[in-house]
């Protein structure tokens, strides 16, 4: 998935290609293991996540972090897992404080 556009006109674009092969891809960050039973919930959370075009400083990094928060809230990923904590720390460091 990728948000296309610019501030205030973003929209979701679902991509089925190998992301690592795309020129704009930076890196994969493992957040943890997801049970096969939770894949449907994972996809639903991603597709239902709001794109906040009316919030000026909101961007695609906020979109990803909000999805991670929702995945943790719904217990699809475990916030207490070592890998999730490591990934979250890296993401928070890279993208800074959120509004």
C-alpha atoms as an extended CHARMM CRD file, in Angstrom:
* protein
*
        99  EXT
         1         1  UNK       CA              0.0000000000        0.0000000000        0.0000000000  PROA      1               0.0000000000
         2         2  UNK       CA              1.0900000000        3.5240000000       -0.6450000000  PROA      2               0.0000000000
         3         3  UNK       CA             -0.4860000000        6.9180000000       -0.3310000000  PROA      3               0.0000000000
         4         4  UNK       CA             -0.3580000000        8.8430000000       -3.5830000000  PROA      4               0.0000000000
         5         5  UNK       CA             -0.6090000000       12.5770000000       -4.0710000000  PROA      5               0.0000000000
         6         6  UNK       CA              0.5120000000       15.4540000000       -1.9150000000  PROA      6               0.0000000000
         7         7  UNK       CA             -0.6300000000       17.1020000000        1.2910000000  PROA      7               0.0000000000
         8         8  UNK       CA             -4.4190000000       17.5500000000        1.3290000000  PROA      8               0.0000000000
         9         9  UNK       CA             -4.9690000000       15.3440000000       -1.7540000000  PROA      9               0.0000000000
        10        10  UNK       CA             -3.6350000000       11.9280000000       -0.6760000000  PROA      10              0.0000000000
        11        11  UNK       CA             -5.3560000000        8.6690000000       -1.6170000000  PROA      11              0.0000000000
        12        12  UNK       CA             -4.6480000000        5.0040000000       -0.9090000000  PROA      12              0.0000000000
        13        13  UNK       CA             -3.0680000000        2.8820000000       -3.6350000000  PROA      13              0.0000000000
        14        14  UNK       CA             -2.8870000000       -0.8580000000       -2.9130000000  PROA      14              0.0000000000
        15        15  UNK       CA              0.1670000000       -2.4640000000       -4.5190000000  PROA      15              0.0000000000
        16        16  UNK       CA              0.6140000000       -6.1950000000       -4.9770000000  PROA      16              0.0000000000
        17        17  UNK       CA              4.1960000000       -6.0700000000       -6.3280000000  PROA      17              0.0000000000
        18        18  UNK       CA              7.3020000000       -6.9080000000       -4.3230000000  PROA      18              0.0000000000
        19        19  UNK       CA              7.8550000000       -3.5470000000       -2.6240000000  PROA      19              0.0000000000
        20        20  UNK       CA             11.6250000000       -4.0080000000       -2.3330000000  PROA      20              0.0000000000
        21        21  UNK       CA             11.8330000000       -3.9620000000       -6.1420000000  PROA      21              0.0000000000
        22        22  UNK       CA             10.2250000000       -0.5180000000       -6.4370000000  PROA      22              0.0000000000
        23        23  UNK       CA             12.3920000000        2.6010000000       -6.7710000000  PROA      23              0.0000000000
        24        24  UNK       CA             10.6510000000        4.5480000000       -3.9860000000  PROA      24              0.0000000000
        25        25  UNK       CA             10.9240000000        1.7260000000       -1.4360000000  PROA      25              0.0000000000
        26        26  UNK       CA             13.2220000000        2.6080000000        1.4870000000  PROA      26              0.0000000000
        27        27  UNK       CA             13.2290000000       -0.5000000000        3.6680000000  PROA      27              0.0000000000
        28        28  UNK       CA             11.0930000000       -3.1490000000        5.3020000000  PROA      28              0.0000000000
        29        29  UNK       CA             10.6650000000       -3.0080000000        9.0550000000  PROA      29              0.0000000000
        30        30  UNK       CA              9.4870000000       -6.2090000000       10.7230000000  PROA      30              0.0000000000
        31        31  UNK       CA              6.8250000000       -5.4230000000       13.3140000000  PROA      31              0.0000000000
        32        32  UNK       CA              6.1760000000       -9.0020000000       14.4230000000  PROA      32              0.0000000000
        33        33  UNK       CA              4.3580000000      -12.1490000000       13.4630000000  PROA      33              0.0000000000
        34        34  UNK       CA              0.6960000000      -12.1130000000       12.4980000000  PROA      34              0.0000000000
        35        35  UNK       CA             -1.4390000000      -15.2010000000       12.9390000000  PROA      35              0.0000000000
        36        36  UNK       CA             -3.0960000000      -16.5440000000        9.8100000000  PROA      36              0.0000000000
        37        37  UNK       CA             -6.4680000000      -16.0160000000       11.5230000000  PROA      37              0.0000000000
        38        38  UNK       CA             -5.6970000000      -12.2780000000       11.8040000000  PROA      38              0.0000000000
        39        39  UNK       CA             -4.8340000000      -11.6020000000        8.1460000000  PROA      39              0.0000000000
        40        40  UNK       CA             -8.4180000000      -10.6680000000        7.3020000000  PROA      40              0.0000000000
        41        41  UNK       CA             -8.4800000000       -8.2020000000       10.2250000000  PROA      41              0.0000000000
        42        42  UNK       CA             -5.1120000000       -6.7780000000        9.1610000000  PROA      42              0.0000000000
        43        43  UNK       CA             -6.3540000000       -6.1110000000        5.6370000000  PROA      43              0.0000000000
        44        44  UNK       CA             -9.5840000000       -4.6100000000        6.9590000000  PROA      44              0.0000000000
        45        45  UNK       CA             -7.7370000000       -2.2040000000        9.2690000000  PROA      45              0.0000000000
        46        46  UNK       CA             -5.4850000000       -1.0870000000        6.4190000000  PROA      46              0.0000000000
        47        47  UNK       CA             -8.3320000000       -0.5520000000        3.9710000000  PROA      47              0.0000000000
        48        48  UNK       CA            -10.5290000000        1.2410000000        6.5290000000  PROA      48              0.0000000000
        49        49  UNK       CA             -7.7810000000        3.5600000000        7.8080000000  PROA      49              0.0000000000
        50        50  UNK       CA             -8.6750000000        7.1810000000        7.1610000000  PROA      50              0.0000000000
        51        51  UNK       CA             -6.5890000000        9.3510000000        4.8900000000  PROA      51              0.0000000000
        52        52  UNK       CA             -6.5990000000       12.6830000000        6.7340000000  PROA      52              0.0000000000
        53        53  UNK       CA             -6.5120000000       15.1840000000        3.8600000000  PROA      53              0.0000000000
        54        54  UNK       CA             -7.9240000000       17.9900000000        5.9970000000  PROA      54              0.0000000000
        55        55  UNK       CA             -5.0190000000       17.9010000000        8.4790000000  PROA      55              0.0000000000
        56        56  UNK       CA             -2.1940000000       19.9660000000        6.9750000000  PROA      56              0.0000000000
        57        57  UNK       CA              0.7650000000       18.2880000000        8.7220000000  PROA      57              0.0000000000
        58        58  UNK       CA             -0.6190000000       14.7510000000        8.3880000000  PROA      58              0.0000000000
        59        59  UNK       CA              1.3130000000       12.4930000000        5.9740000000  PROA      59              0.0000000000
        60        60  UNK       CA              1.8360000000        8.8950000000        4.9090000000  PROA      60              0.0000000000
        61        61  UNK       CA              4.1010000000        8.2160000000        7.8940000000  PROA      61              0.0000000000
        62        62  UNK       CA              1.2410000000        9.2130000000       10.1980000000  PROA      62              0.0000000000
        63        63  UNK       CA             -0.9800000000        6.8510000000        8.2170000000  PROA      63              0.0000000000
        64        64  UNK       CA              1.3650000000        3.9080000000        8.8930000000  PROA      64              0.0000000000
        65        65  UNK       CA              1.7880000000        4.7720000000       12.5810000000  PROA      65              0.0000000000
        66        66  UNK       CA             -1.9880000000        5.0790000000       13.0200000000  PROA      66              0.0000000000
        67        67  UNK       CA             -2.4400000000        1.6540000000       11.4220000000  PROA      67              0.0000000000
        68        68  UNK       CA              0.1690000000        0.1890000000       13.7800000000  PROA      68              0.0000000000
        69        69  UNK       CA             -1.6740000000        1.7100000000       16.7420000000  PROA      69              0.0000000000
        70        70  UNK       CA             -4.9350000000        0.1430000000       15.5520000000  PROA      70              0.0000000000
        71        71  UNK       CA             -3.2680000000       -3.2560000000       14.9560000000  PROA      71              0.0000000000
        72        72  UNK       CA             -1.9410000000       -3.1750000000       18.5180000000  PROA      72              0.0000000000
        73        73  UNK       CA             -5.3130000000       -2.0560000000       19.9210000000  PROA      73              0.0000000000
        74        74  UNK       CA             -7.0410000000       -4.9300000000       18.1240000000  PROA      74              0.0000000000
        75        75  UNK       CA             -4.3150000000       -7.3660000000       19.3440000000  PROA      75              0.0000000000
        76        76  UNK       CA             -3.3160000000       -8.2990000000       15.7870000000  PROA      76              0.0000000000
        77        77  UNK       CA              0.2360000000       -7.3570000000       16.7340000000  PROA      77              0.0000000000
        78        78  UNK       CA              1.4550000000       -7.5120000000       20.3210000000  PROA      78              0.0000000000
        79        79  UNK       CA              2.7540000000       -4.2130000000       21.7210000000  PROA      79              0.0000000000
        80        80  UNK       CA              4.7230000000       -6.1120000000       24.3440000000  PROA      80              0.0000000000
        81        81  UNK       CA              6.6280000000       -8.2120000000       21.8050000000  PROA      81              0.0000000000
        82        82  UNK       CA             10.3320000000       -7.4030000000       21.5090000000  PROA      82              0.0000000000
        83        83  UNK       CA             10.1960000000       -7.0480000000       17.6910000000  PROA      83              0.0000000000
        84        84  UNK       CA              7.2200000000       -4.6700000000       17.8020000000  PROA      84              0.0000000000
        85        85  UNK       CA              8.9100000000       -2.4830000000       20.4310000000  PROA      85              0.0000000000
        86        86  UNK       CA             12.1070000000       -2.3820000000       18.3440000000  PROA      86              0.0000000000
        87        87  UNK       CA             10.2060000000       -1.4880000000       15.1550000000  PROA      87              0.0000000000
        88        88  UNK       CA              8.1140000000        1.1420000000       16.8930000000  PROA      88              0.0000000000
        89        89  UNK       CA             11.2010000000        2.7420000000       18.4250000000  PROA      89              0.0000000000
        90        90  UNK       CA             12.8510000000        2.8970000000       14.9780000000  PROA      90              0.0000000000
        91        91  UNK       CA              9.7320000000        4.3860000000       13.3750000000  PROA      91              0.0000000000
        92        92  UNK       CA              9.2050000000        6.9350000000       16.1310000000  PROA      92              0.0000000000
        93        93  UNK       CA             12.8490000000        7.9820000000       15.8600000000  PROA      93              0.0000000000
        94        94  UNK       CA             12.6670000000        8.2710000000       12.0620000000  PROA      94              0.0000000000
        95        95  UNK       CA              9.3630000000       10.1600000000       11.9450000000  PROA      95              0.0000000000
        96        96  UNK       CA              9.5270000000       12.1330000000       15.1900000000  PROA      96              0.0000000000
        97        97  UNK       CA              6.7240000000       13.3330000000       17.3770000000  PROA      97              0.0000000000
        98        98  UNK       CA              3.1970000000       12.9770000000       16.0690000000  PROA      98              0.0000000000
        99        99  UNK       CA              0.5210000000       15.6510000000       16.2360000000  PROA      99              0.0000000000
